[in-house]
Amino acid sequence: MSREQAYRAATEQALALRTQALTSLADARARIAPARLKADAEAKVTATALDGIAYVGAKVQQRPVATGAAATGLVLFLFRRPLTALFGRLYVRLRDRKTENSEIDDG
């Protein structure tokens, strides 16, 4: 191969590598664009949430009684103060049979 042919081959190879580098750079810019990152994050969160829901659904089907007991316990824990007030009022109402007594002070 003559020097001129080697030079032309090297020039073509350099041009091809430059084109490839510019293409890779454009792809990288598109990948790190804020809209693309946001879309990727949303897709990841959605996929994770759906996987979690499927996992919980499978566990509920495996142990429905335990899940029901846990859910009941959680509801009772969350509503403990209103339930305590309700049972306190019911206790006062059952204990004091006199109808003229009111549950509130001003009445």
N, C-alpha and C positions, 0 to 999 in steps of 0.2 A: 504494500500500500504506500502510495506516495505521500509526501507531507501535505500536499493540498487536499487529498482525499481524507487524510486523518484529521485535518483541520475542519473540514466540512462536517465530518462525522461527529467530531467533538462539539461543534457549534449546534448541530441538530440535537445532540444529546442534552446540551446545556439548555436549549430552548424547550425541549420536552420536560426537563426537570423543573425549569422555571414555571411552565404552564401548570405542572402538577402541584408545585408549591403554592401558586396563586389559587388554584382550585381548593386545596386543602385549607388555606387561610380563609377563603370565602365560606367554606363549610363550617369552620370553627367559629367564625363570626355569627353565622346563622344559628349555631348551636348555643352560643352564650348570649343571644339576644334576650332581653327581659321577657318578652312575650313567650318565647319558647321555653325559658326556664320556668315561668309561671305555669304554662300548660303541662310541662313535665311534672312539676310539683303537685298540681291538681290531680293528674293521672295517678301518681304514686299514692297520694292520700286516699283517693277513691278506691284504688285496688286494695290497699291495706284495710280500709274500713269494710269492704265487701268480704275480704278474707276473714276478718274478725267476726263479722255477723254470721258467716257460714260456720265458723268454728263454734261459736256460742250456740247456734241452732243445733249442731250435732251433739254438743254436750247436754243440751236440754232434752233432746230425744233419748239420750242414754240414761239420764237420771231425772225424770220429771218430778218425782216426789221431793227429792232434795232441792231441786230448783224452786219448787213452789214454797217449800219451807223457808228457804233463804229469802225469797221475794217477800213473803209475809213478814219475816223478821225485819227486813229493811223498811217496809211500809210502817210497821209498828214503831220502829225506832224514829223514823222521820216525823211521825205524827204523835209522838209521845206526850207532848204538852197539851195539845187539844184533847187527846183521849183522857189524860189525867184530869183535866178540868171537867170533862163530861161525866166521868165516873164520880168525881167529887160532888158535882151537883146532884147526880142521881142518888148518891149516898145520903146527902142532906135531905133530899125529898123523901126518901124511904124512911129515914130515921125520924123526921119531924112530920107526923101525920096531921098536925094542926093546919088547917087550910088558911087561917088568918095570917100566919107567918109568911113573910115574903122572902125570897132568896136574895133580894137586893136591899140595901140599907134605906133607900129613900121611898120605899113603896109600901 
